Each structure stands twice: as C-alpha cells, then as structure tokens.
Amino acid sequence: MDTQSPVYREEQQRLQDTFREIDRQRAGIGPVYRGQDFTEQLLEEKREEYRRRLDLLGKEPYFGRLDFKENGKPMPLPLYIGKRGMDLQETGEPYVIDWRAPVASLFYSFTGGEAPVTYDAPDGTIHGEIYRKRNLSIRDQKLGRIVDSYERGGDNIGLNDEFLLYKLGDKKDNKLRDIVSTIQAEQDSIIRAPRHKALIIQGAAGSGKTTVALHRLAFLLYQYQQQIRAERMVIFAPNTMFLDYISGVLPELGVGNVKQTTFAEWALERLSGSIKLVKDATEGELWFSLEGKRPTINDETPGRYKGSLAFKALLDEKLKGLETHFLDPQPFEPWTGRILPAATIREWFEVEYRHYALAPRLERLKARINRWLEMQLGEIGDPKIRKEKSKTGKQRFRTYTNKLPKADALSFYQRLFSSDDSADIPKSIVQSTKTYLKKSEVRHEDLPALVWIHYVLNGAENLVFDHVVVDEAQDVSPLQIALLNQFMNEPSFTILGDLAQGIHAYRGVQSWEELSDVFAEEYRSYHALQQSYRSTLEIIEFANRILPHTGTGLPPAVPVFRSGDPVELAHLFDEADRLPRIERFIQDNRERGMQTIAIVCRTDDDCARLADELRGAGVEANLISENQTQYRGGITVVPVYLAKGLEFDAVLVADADDRRYAAAPQDAKLLYVACTRALHRLTLMYQGRQSPLFAES
Ligand SMILES: Nc1ncnc2c1ncn2[C@@H]1O[C@H](COP(=O)(O)OP(=O)(O)OP(=O)(O)O)[C@@H](O)[C@H]1O
C-alpha cells in the first residue's frame, strides 16, 4: 500500500499512539521487585504477567480493525483487535480488544452484507452494524499490508480472501503457528463453542483442526477464567515429535501450563511404573509393511476389540463379580490358640470398609489385621514371650496377607486372559495376549483397559480435567475416550480427527458414531470442517482423487482458491535415475525458497536407505524415526505414518508405485496423508506401474 495514502497515514498514527501507550504503561509498572516481602512478591507475579502481556502487545499490538456502530450510538467506532487486550491507562477505555472478547467474535463471524449483526455480551445481546473490516499486518513493529475486506457501501468482492491468501502463501518453518488474524467463521464457531460439550470434529486434511483446538483452549481460559485452569487442561497427541511441532502455538497466544502428552505416557503415569510396556514389534510389520496380503480390520482385530465399549462392558461385569467373590477369608492365627475369626475379617472388609474401592479396601484390611496383631502382643506381659510371639505372628501375618487375592490392574488383567473368564473374548486375541501377559509384558492396545481396571480398583484419583483435547482422534478408541471422561465432572472435550487419515484404523474408530455411546446426546455435538487451508488448489484436487479409495465415504475437501504449480508425476525408467531425481527435487525447491522439504517414503526401511544414499551424495537430511522427540524442519526424510499431522512447503512422495500403494483402503489412507502434507509443491515419483489410487476417473 502507498505509504503516503491517507489510510496508511491514519493507521501509522494509530500504531505510533499504541506503542506510546504500551511504553507509558510499562514505565508505570516500575522496576522488578527482588525483596523478601511476601505480599510484594505476590504483587510482583501480577506485575510480571502484565509486563509479559505488554511485551506480546509490543511485538504485534493488533491485526484487525472493525468499525462497529452499536444501536443507539451516534457513529461507528473503530475496534482494534489483537492477541491480547489493553485498556487506556488514563481512562480505562478499551484500546486494543482481546481476540477472545465477545465483541471480537464479530470480526470472525461477519461474512459481509449490510444486515444488522449481534453478539452476546455478558450483559445481554448487543445489536449494531458493521462499517468496515480491515486486516493489518505489523511485523517488527512496522506497519505492512493493509487489506480492507469490507466497507459498507463498497463493492466488497471476495471478503477475507486476499489477506487469507497472503497468509497461506507463507513458507513454513518447523513449528505450527497461531492464526488469530485469519480465523474463519466455521472455525470460530468451534473455538467459541460452550464448554460443557464433547465436540467431535471431522475435518479434512489441512482444515485447521489442530490449530483450532489450540485456539479453543486459549478461548476457554479467557471466557471461563473463574472455572477453568490451564493446569487442568490436557492435550493428547499421537507422539512427542508432534507435541514439539505444536508447542509454539499456546505460548504465542499467551497460554502456559497446559499439559501436553501422549496417551501411553499418561496411562503409564496412572499405572505408577508397575507396567512393562513393550513395543509391538509386529505392529509396524503387520500394518505398514509391504509383505504378504494386507490384513483386514474387523471387530476381532486386537486393538479394535480391546478399545471397544463391548470390551469395557465385559471388564465392568468381571470387575463387579470380582467384588462379590473377592475375599473368602480364612481365620488368622498368629500363634497357636490366638485366632482372629474369618467372620470378623469379612465384616471389616465387607461392611466397615465397603465405601472404599477394592485396592484401598484391601490395604485398609491388612493394616487393620496388623493393628489387631499389635494389640494381642500388647496384652502379653512377659517381654520374652512377647518377642517370641511377635516373631511368629509377623511371619504368619506376611504369609496370610500374601495369600490374599491381588487387587492390582495387571493381576486382574492376567487372570482375565488366563482363566475360564476369557471365554467371552475372541480366541485368537486370548491366545496372543496370554503369551506376552505371562511375561508381565503389555502392549499399547492393553493400556486403556489396564487404566480402566486400575481406576475401578483404586477409585477416582484426585485428578480432574477441566477440558481435554484429543487430536488425531480417528486413531483413538472409544474406551480411551470413555476413560478420559471419568476424569471429569461433566464432559468438556474437543475431539478432532479425519477418518480418511485413519492409518491406525486397527486400533481407532471407523466412524464417529462409535463415540455416541460414550456421551449422552445432550453432551455431544458433531462438526465437519471441509474447507482445507494448507495446500494449493492443485494439491487438494489431486488428493481428492485418492479420497474415494479410503472407503470412508467422506466428501472431498474444499480448497481455498490458492493456485500453485501442477502436481508433478515423475515416471522413472531406471533405478539409477532415482537419487539424482530426488536431489534435483531438493535443489529446485530450495532455489524456489521452500524452507521445509520432505521426502516421504512408505516404510521405515525405505527411509533409512534413502537417507543413507542422500548422505552419500552429500545431502544432509533429517531422518525421522519413531522415537523422535523433535521436528527440526529443513530437509526431512520421513515414513508416511510419522508424517501425519506435520506439513512441509514441498513434498516428494518417493516410490508411488502399485506395490507400495496398492488398491486397498489402508494404502489409500497412507497416500492421502502423504499428499496432503504439502503446502505449495507436490511431486510423486514411481518406477514400474504407478499406484492405481490416483488414476483419474
Ligand atoms: N484460518 C486460517 N488462516 C490461516 N491459516 C490457516 C487457517 N486454518 C488453518 N490454517 C493453516 O492450515 C494448515 C493446517 O492446519 P492444521 O495442521 O491445524 O490442520 P489439520 O486439520 O490439523 O491438518 P491434518 O489433519 O492434515 O494434520 C496450518 O499451516 C495452519 O496454519
């Protein structure tokens, strides 16, 4: 924009005034307090938070302006909207409005036209009209682009698009970013949805699911300041590398202390270190390898069965039975002639301690028997005899308590798979599970059940979530969600996923309906996000060709009108051309300014080989493997199943042939994930016959 134009000059002036106000307020806070006075220390914490808010404002005070005329007021007022709010020090009037404030919702929900608009304020509904919607970009404290997407009475073609496209055209580094300046209306309605619901969101690849969930957390913390605490919110994501990738968004939004974890990590914390989790060596081989026939997924697939609500019902039934027949006590005889009758032991256990869950009840019982023993010893006057009886009594106490049934999750689970109880479980699952449980090993697929059992045996922990986000939820089982729901007073969930990317369908859900029995109807709401923001029009249209092969019946993703290069198909006739072709792809994209470039292979082995070859040719690439905790950006070689959730400026799908991506739903999901990782450029390379999954119909 012309820096001499009146609009630019007006905004420049406003920006300078804002910086002056920020400086004034910062100066008013005074120096950091380093003394010992407790009250001053508490006040200093508040001041520090204020300083941090001003620092954030100082970087980019606002990104939008909305001229809004409230009914009954003489003229429209410009509202400047930023990541954090600020009132004028002198008058207390709002000077920058927090994007989460009720009035700011107009900025996002407004889709043009002169019709009256409303928003819900704490004191009731406010009515008015919008006169202008303006996006402003401020970088390094300088005013950049100014885009008016709406002006009352103007011709207003393509509301929002220009600024959004400008943002989407950016190259990406190794971290996901906030989108406060360009949140779209459909995303905004999810972000601002009331808290006591389980929102289940089916969103196309690149529709902003992860981003929206993170913004929703920031919104909930703002909106329900008195009821929700960041430390009681948790995000579940598929792996630590993904957590690292998203770790920048919440701090950018001024949110700290939200727990970010994987389900396995959280489950192991609950089971307090008593469990030996072994990686299922066959999982990768079975589900992602190329050898043999692709396995089919059904209700007897171990992960599907063990994550089902049917399995939960079986566990509940057995756990209930366990309680009724748990203890058949023998009398306790610490030494000959002194007997604690079985009836008393039963009475303690079944009547006195009945309010406790089984495990603490058992502990209480043991302590009670021990106290009884101490009392008996106390009645013996002769110290020599007392010592003697004490020795025998304690010995017999240990033997007695060791014989009591165990009330820990693993023992229960082992019994379930080894006794007649297992008759209700599919035979093939009993066989395989029994074998490793005998060695006291467990697999990922057993964790939800084990935590569930632990929960029932031990009673609720003093741990309650205020809100739970489950990302990539298509790979999460109904039992997992039901379990997390136990840690809440009322359901408050954001559950997001894409069935078309369900590459772990052997342990996840195949339809969102599977979650219907977890939440009562009034507590769940279903949302679909179809617009995809990540990739160019060409890439989305190409990926949409793969979609029908996933067998999910999902509608095609809708692109934003951002056109780029055509998707390239590179047919190689000679293996010797492969490496030079990949090197050329990297070189070419670097020259075009792409910052993150990924070569996506089908398997771990394919990746390892390629990374070696590239190294041999002098190209250093980051090879991503399963235990990776960080995503570094730059040039990456990544197996497709680990690329899920990430994005790259340019993607090369190596070996897109008919063997690696055959005509099977699992393969289609993998290829769909691979292609939808690309923002700006996508190439598929193959030797022999190309995969049938992207043939034009
Ligand atoms: N309203 C928006 N404005 C600007 N960028 C957006 C918007 N919504 C999403 N994006 C961008 O689109 C990309 C995809 O977002 P995100 O990773 O959150 O999507 P997703 O639905 O979780 O994707 P996937 O399922 O493919 O992993 C990100 O680069 C994000 O910044």
The ligand as an SDF file (V2000), in Angstrom:
LIG
                    3D

 31 33  0  0  0  0  0  0  0  0999 V2000
   -7.9270  -19.7300    9.1640 N   0  0  0  0  0  0  0  0  0  0  0  0
   -6.6870  -19.9890    8.8290 C   0  0  0  0  0  0  0  0  0  0  0  0
   -5.8690  -18.9930    8.4510 N   0  0  0  0  0  0  0  0  0  0  0  0
   -4.5900  -19.2450    8.0920 C   0  0  0  0  0  0  0  0  0  0  0  0
   -4.0420  -20.4510    8.0890 N   0  0  0  0  0  0  0  0  0  0  0  0
   -4.8100  -21.4670    8.4620 C   0  0  0  0  0  0  0  0  0  0  0  0
   -6.1660  -21.2980    8.8460 C   0  0  0  0  0  0  0  0  0  0  0  0
   -6.6620  -22.5030    9.1910 N   0  0  0  0  0  0  0  0  0  0  0  0
   -5.6600  -23.3890    9.0290 C   0  0  0  0  0  0  0  0  0  0  0  0
   -4.5500  -22.7650    8.5870 N   0  0  0  0  0  0  0  0  0  0  0  0
   -3.2610  -23.3730    8.2750 C   0  0  0  0  0  0  0  0  0  0  0  0
   -3.5060  -24.6040    7.6230 O   0  0  0  0  0  0  0  0  0  0  0  0
   -2.5160  -25.5410    7.9970 C   0  0  0  0  0  0  0  0  0  0  0  0
   -3.1870  -26.7830    8.5050 C   0  0  0  0  0  0  0  0  0  0  0  0
   -3.6360  -26.5720    9.8300 O   0  0  0  0  0  0  0  0  0  0  0  0
   -3.6970  -27.7680   10.8570 P   0  0  0  0  0  0  0  0  0  0  0  0
   -2.4100  -28.5110   10.8610 O   0  0  0  0  0  0  0  0  0  0  0  0
   -4.2090  -27.2250   12.1270 O   0  0  0  0  0  0  0  0  0  0  0  0
   -4.8020  -28.6400   10.1430 O   0  0  0  0  0  0  0  0  0  0  0  0
   -5.3260  -30.1080   10.4640 P   0  0  0  0  0  0  0  0  0  0  0  0
   -6.7420  -30.1280   10.0630 O   0  0  0  0  0  0  0  0  0  0  0  0
   -4.9880  -30.4560   11.8600 O   0  0  0  0  0  0  0  0  0  0  0  0
   -4.4810  -30.9290    9.4310 O   0  0  0  0  0  0  0  0  0  0  0  0
   -4.1810  -32.5000    9.2680 P   0  0  0  0  0  0  0  0  0  0  0  0
   -5.3880  -33.2590    9.6240 O   0  0  0  0  0  0  0  0  0  0  0  0
   -3.8550  -32.6290    7.8230 O   0  0  0  0  0  0  0  0  0  0  0  0
   -2.9970  -32.7690   10.1090 O   0  0  0  0  0  0  0  0  0  0  0  0
   -1.6100  -24.8540    9.0000 C   0  0  0  0  0  0  0  0  0  0  0  0
   -0.4950  -24.3440    8.3220 O   0  0  0  0  0  0  0  0  0  0  0  0
   -2.4560  -23.7330    9.5260 C   0  0  0  0  0  0  0  0  0  0  0  0
   -1.6750  -22.6390    9.9580 O   0  0  0  0  0  0  0  0  0  0  0  0
  1  2  1  0
  2  3  1  0
  2  7  2  0
  3  4  2  0
  4  5  1  0
  5  6  2  0
  6  7  1  0
  6 10  1  0
  7  8  1  0
  8  9  2  0
  9 10  1  0
 10 11  1  0
 11 12  1  0
 11 30  1  0
 12 13  1  0
 13 14  1  0
 13 28  1  0
 14 15  1  0
 15 16  1  0
 16 17  2  0
 16 18  1  0
 16 19  1  0
 19 20  1  0
 20 21  2  0
 20 22  1  0
 20 23  1  0
 23 24  1  0
 24 25  2  0
 24 26  1  0
 24 27  1  0
 28 29  1  0
 28 30  1  0
 30 31  1  0
M  END
$$$$
